[in-house]
Amino acid sequence: MKSTEAAISVTTLARRLGDPLMGASCLAALLLGVGSLLFMPLYVLVEAYPVLGNEGGVTGFLFTRPWRPLAAPPEFGILHSWVSTLMITAICLALALPLGYGIGLFVSEIAPRFVQAILQSSLQILAGIPSVVYGFFGYVTLLPLFESHLDMPAGESILAAAIILSIMVLPFVASTSAEAFRAVPAETKEAAFAQGVTRWHVIRRVVIPRAAPGMFAGAVLGFARAIGETLAVLMLAGNSLAVPTGVLDRGQPLTALIATELGEAGVGSRKFHALFAAGLILVVITVIINAGIWALKVKWVRPSE
């Protein structure tokens, strides 16, 4: 009898302490995550300040000074790099988003079930391929093609990097948009078909407006994948310090600049701080463009949908 009462008391105590302990654990995890999120940009900002707060400041760093770390005195400007980043990302999304939305629509609304299974598995495989494989594939196929057909001394270019990057982004956009299209209630589509309209009319006037939030989420995911990619663009963009003026010019995105130069930068040197400043600019570009995408979502997507 006493053992039974002891067991009951232990169980009661565990129940009383379980919820507070779980709540405290979840709160600690939340604080750790938020603290890490705040610490990283703050640390990058502190390390970048010696360059951004120097002569010329942010304006000189972004627009006027070239990247010449071996000059006397050394100069650290990233105009060529952030222009390359924006050009590659813009071309990549211009290629990947329409194609990804089309694939997602076909997989979710048009293709037979066995075709859907094959395409879905293929998208998952493409998403899991390492970026170095994509970069190597572009290096041995796309660059020789550019050299021979576009009369270029070397196939490395903004366009080559953007094309391979769009292939890398495509599975994420297609999978996310397909899930958004599937989430549209079947009753809504059946009600539209009952009016005697065509499938294309239902897709255009019912499915796409309902799936618009998921489509925007796919665009954000694709953008994040594109702007943060390093190795593939490092292999294909050409790593030129000149400011690109066309899609066939060579360039050096911010990620490639950091990956190329960090190994030769002494800790605490001006070059070291300049690379942190480049990383900070990359973060700022990401935040601004993401904010713009979500602002478009709020403007274009009606709350009732």
C-alpha positions in Angstrom: 0.0 0.0 0.0 2.8 2.4 0.9 4.6 1.6 -2.4 1.5 2.4 -4.3 1.0 5.7 -2.5 4.7 6.6 -3.2 4.3 5.8 -6.9 1.2 8.0 -7.1 3.0 10.9 -5.3 6.0 10.6 -7.7 3.6 10.6 -10.7 1.7 13.6 -9.3 5.0 15.5 -8.7 6.2 14.7 -12.2 3.0 16.0 -13.7 3.2 19.2 -11.6 6.8 19.9 -12.6 6.6 18.7 -16.2 4.8 21.7 -17.7 7.0 24.3 -16.0 10.1 22.4 -17.0 8.9 22.1 -20.6 8.0 25.7 -20.7 11.4 26.8 -19.3 13.2 24.6 -21.8 11.2 26.1 -24.7 11.9 29.6 -23.4 15.6 28.8 -23.1 15.7 27.5 -26.7 13.8 30.6 -27.9 16.2 32.9 -26.1 19.2 31.0 -27.5 17.9 31.2 -31.0 17.0 34.9 -30.9 20.3 35.7 -29.1 22.3 33.9 -31.8 20.3 35.7 -34.5 21.0 39.1 -32.9 24.7 38.3 -32.1 25.8 37.3 -35.6 24.9 40.6 -37.4 26.1 42.6 -34.4 29.4 40.8 -34.5 29.7 41.4 -38.3 28.8 45.0 -37.8 31.5 45.5 -35.2 34.2 43.8 -37.4 33.1 45.9 -40.4 33.1 49.2 -38.7 36.9 49.9 -39.1 36.4 50.0 -42.8 33.0 51.5 -43.1 33.9 54.2 -40.6 37.2 55.1 -42.3 37.8 57.8 -44.9 35.3 57.5 -47.7 33.0 55.5 -45.4 30.1 53.5 -46.8 30.0 55.6 -50.0 33.6 55.0 -50.9 33.4 51.3 -50.0 30.3 50.7 -52.2 30.7 53.1 -55.1 34.2 54.8 -55.6 37.1 52.7 -54.4 38.3 49.6 -56.3 39.4 46.4 -54.7 43.2 46.6 -54.7 44.5 45.1 -51.5 48.1 45.0 -52.8 48.3 48.7 -53.7 50.2 51.2 -51.7 48.1 52.2 -49.8 45.7 49.3 -50.2 42.1 50.1 -51.4 39.0 48.1 -50.6 35.9 48.8 -52.6 33.2 46.3 -53.6 31.4 48.0 -56.4 32.3 45.2 -58.8 31.2 42.6 -56.4 27.7 43.8 -55.3 26.9 44.6 -59.0 27.9 41.1 -59.9 25.8 39.7 -57.1 22.7 41.6 -58.2 23.1 40.8 -61.9 23.6 37.1 -61.3 20.7 36.8 -58.8 18.3 38.8 -61.0 19.0 36.7 -64.1 18.8 33.5 -62.1 15.4 34.4 -60.7 14.2 35.6 -64.1 14.9 32.2 -65.5 14.0 30.0 -62.5 10.7 31.5 -61.3 8.6 31.2 -64.4 10.0 27.7 -65.1 9.6 26.6 -61.5 6.0 27.9 -61.3 5.2 26.1 -64.6 6.7 22.8 -63.3 4.9 23.1 -60.0 1.6 23.8 -61.8 2.1 20.8 -64.2 3.0 18.5 -61.3 0.1 19.5 -59.1 -2.7 20.1 -61.6 -2.1 18.4 -65.0 0.3 15.5 -64.8 -1.0 11.9 -64.2 -0.1 10.4 -60.8 2.8 8.3 -62.0 4.3 11.3 -63.8 3.8 13.3 -60.6 5.7 10.7 -58.6 8.6 10.7 -61.1 8.9 14.4 -61.3 8.6 14.9 -57.5 11.4 12.4 -57.0 13.5 14.1 -59.7 13.1 17.5 -58.0 14.2 16.0 -54.7 17.3 14.5 -56.3 18.2 17.8 -58.0 17.8 19.7 -54.7 20.2 17.3 -53.0 23.0 17.5 -55.5 26.0 19.4 -54.1 26.8 22.8 -55.6 30.3 21.8 -56.6 28.7 19.2 -58.9 26.6 21.9 -60.6 29.7 24.1 -60.8 31.7 21.3 -62.4 28.9 20.4 -64.8 28.7 24.1 -65.9 32.5 24.3 -66.2 32.8 21.3 -68.6 29.7 21.9 -70.6 28.5 25.5 -70.6 31.8 27.3 -70.7 33.1 25.5 -73.8 29.7 26.2 -75.4 30.0 29.9 -74.7 33.6 30.0 -76.0 32.7 28.3 -79.3 29.3 29.9 -80.1 29.7 33.4 -78.6 33.3 33.9 -79.7 34.5 34.5 -76.1 38.2 34.1 -75.0 36.9 32.3 -71.9 33.3 31.1 -71.2 33.3 32.4 -67.7 30.7 35.1 -67.4 27.8 36.5 -65.4 25.4 34.6 -67.7 27.0 31.3 -67.3 26.9 31.5 -63.5 23.3 32.7 -63.6 22.2 29.8 -65.8 23.7 27.1 -63.6 22.4 28.9 -60.5 18.9 29.0 -61.9 19.1 25.2 -62.4 20.1 24.9 -58.7 17.3 27.1 -57.6 14.6 25.5 -59.8 13.8 22.4 -57.5 13.2 24.7 -54.5 10.8 27.0 -56.4 9.0 24.1 -58.2 8.5 22.0 -55.0 7.3 25.0 -53.0 4.9 26.2 -55.7 3.6 22.6 -56.3 2.7 22.3 -52.6 1.0 25.7 -52.7 -1.1 24.6 -55.8 -2.0 21.3 -54.1 -3.2 23.2 -51.0 -6.0 24.9 -52.9 -9.2 23.2 -51.7 -10.7 20.7 -54.2 -14.2 22.0 -53.5 -13.2 25.5 -54.7 -11.9 24.1 -58.0 -14.9 21.8 -58.5 -17.3 24.8 -57.9 -15.4 26.7 -60.6 -15.6 23.7 -63.0 -19.3 23.5 -62.4 -19.7 26.9 -64.0 -18.6 25.3 -67.3 -15.3 27.1 -67.6 -12.0 25.6 -69.0 -9.2 24.2 -66.9 -7.0 27.1 -67.9 -9.6 29.6 -66.6 -9.8 27.7 -63.3 -6.0 27.7 -63.0 -5.7 31.4 -63.9 -8.6 32.8 -61.9 -8.8 30.3 -58.9 -5.7 28.2 -58.4 -3.0 30.9 -58.9 -4.7 33.6 -56.7 -5.2 31.1 -54.0 -1.7 29.8 -54.2 -0.1 33.2 -54.4 1.3 33.2 -50.8 3.0 29.9 -51.4 4.4 31.2 -54.8 5.8 34.2 -53.0 7.4 31.9 -50.4 9.0 29.9 -53.3 10.4 33.1 -54.7 11.9 34.1 -51.3 13.4 30.6 -50.9 14.8 30.7 -54.4 16.3 34.1 -53.8 17.9 33.0 -50.5 19.4 30.0 -52.3 20.7 32.1 -55.2 22.2 35.0 -53.3 24.0 32.8 -50.8 25.5 30.4 -53.3 29.3 30.4 -53.3 31.1 27.6 -55.0 29.2 27.3 -58.3 29.5 31.1 -59.0 33.1 31.0 -57.9 33.8 28.4 -60.6 31.8 30.1 -63.4 31.6 33.9 -62.9 35.3 34.5 -63.7 36.4 36.4 -60.5 37.1 39.6 -62.3 37.7 42.8 -60.3 36.3 44.9 -63.1 32.7 46.2 -62.8 30.5 44.1 -65.2 28.5 46.1 -67.7 26.9 43.2 -69.6 25.8 39.6 -69.0 28.8 38.2 -71.0 31.3 40.1 -68.8 33.1 38.3 -66.0 32.3 39.2 -62.4 32.9 38.3 -58.8 29.9 38.1 -56.5 30.2 38.9 -52.8 30.2 35.3 -51.8 33.0 34.5 -54.2 35.0 37.6 -53.1 34.8 36.5 -49.4 35.7 32.9 -50.2 38.6 33.9 -52.4 40.2 36.5 -50.2 39.6 35.3 -46.7 42.4 32.8 -46.6 44.9 35.5 -47.3 43.5 38.1 -44.9 45.3 38.4 -41.6 43.1 38.6 -38.5 42.5 42.2 -37.6 43.9 43.6 -40.9 42.1 46.1 -43.0 41.4 43.4 -45.6 39.9 41.2 -42.8 37.6 44.0 -41.8 36.8 44.8 -45.5 35.6 41.2 -46.0 33.4 41.4 -42.9 32.0 44.7 -44.4 31.3 42.8 -47.7 29.4 40.2 -45.7 27.4 42.9 -44.0 26.4 44.4 -47.3 25.3 40.9 -48.4 23.1 40.7 -45.3 21.7 44.2 -46.0 20.9 43.3 -49.6 19.2 40.1 -48.5 17.0 41.9 -45.9 16.0 44.7 -48.4 15.0 42.4 -51.2 13.2 40.0 -48.9 11.3 43.0 -47.4 10.4 44.1 -50.9 9.1 40.6 -51.9 6.9 40.4 -48.8 5.7 44.0 -49.4 4.6 42.9 -52.9 2.9 39.9 -51.3 0.9 42.1 -49.0 -0.1 44.4 -51.9 -1.0 41.7 -54.5 -2.5 39.0 -52.4 -5.9 39.8 -51.1 -6.6 38.8 -47.5 -9.7 36.8 -48.5 -7.5 34.6 -50.6 
